[in-house]
Amino acid sequence: MAAPAAADPAIVNISVKTKGSTVTISAALIDGFTEDILEAIDSGIPMTFTYTIELREISSFWVDSLIETHVVSNTVQYDSLKKVYRISFSRKNGQTKVVTHDINRLRELMLNLRDVPIASMKKLEPDQRYYVRVKADLETDRFWFPFNYIFFFVPFNDVKTVWAESSPLAWQPNRERAAGPIIRKTPKKKSGNPKVLNHVIRTFN
């Protein structure tokens, strides 16, 4: 009996909110760590999960407009001398680093985006509809000796996901509190006026 095929990696749990005057996104990559990938990491091969994030405005008549795009990455390399995973996070506002011994912590850090800034609220027009989409790619350092000689045969070198989209979003400044705008979900637009949720950037599910 043939072994079941491995599930394709995918982006899930996309959530969008505000942090001060900035729109942020959180998301998760599932089925991104196979046994082959973990074995390669433990062998010392640097691995990078690159996430491409786009904020788009929905158009009823033309192609959706690209408002902002960001490419962020989570990179890991195993330090065999100290038996630790060295993880670096590259973001638009700089780079941070974390060291951990825990494989579960490694998975959590590499496969999740947490409150990544993607745009200023000034980029959003009141009552226009937007959405965020995300995709991920796994990259290896092809030129890292001696693995540059064997990468042609490495099956996980082309791991990538399709685009995953958030629910549509809209900003209603007339519903703000003094504390400022917030992101939140609402139902899809139906016939007549949809019910308004207060103090939100709305999400149409």
C-alpha positions, 0 to 999 in steps of 0.5 A: 500500500502506497504511503499517503502523499504529504500535504501541500504547505498553505497560508492560513489564519490571516488576521488584519488589525491596527497597531496605533496608526499602522495596519498589521497582519498575522498569519501561519504557514502549515505543513511547512516543515517536513522531516526532510527539511528538519533533517537538512536544518539539523545538518547545518543548511541555512533555511529561509521562509520568505513571505510576500505580503500585498495590500490591495484595493478591490475594484469593481471594474478594473484589476485590483490596485496594489497599495503596498507590498512587503517581503519579509523572511524568517531564516534559521541555521543550526549551530552544531557546536552549541546545539542551538537554532539561530533564527533571524527575522528580516522586516522592513524596520530592521532585523531581529535575532532569537536563539532557541534549543527547542524544536517546537519553538523553532517551528512556531517562530519560523512558520508564523507571522505576528503583527507584521506592519504592512501599511499606514492607515493614511494609505486607506480611503474611507469606505473603500474595500481592501484585502491582504494576500500572502504567499510563502516560499522556502529558500535554501542557500544553494552556494553554501559549501558543500551543499551547492553540489547536491541541491539539484537533487534536494526535493524541498528546494521548490517548496512554495504556497499559492496566494491566500487572501484575507476577507475584504476590509473597509475603514469607517472613520466616522465610527472611530473612538477617540483611541483611533481606528481598529480592524474588525470583521463584518458580514458580506455586503447583501442587498440594502445597507449592511449592518455597521459594526462600530469602531472598526476597519470592517471585514466582509466574510 
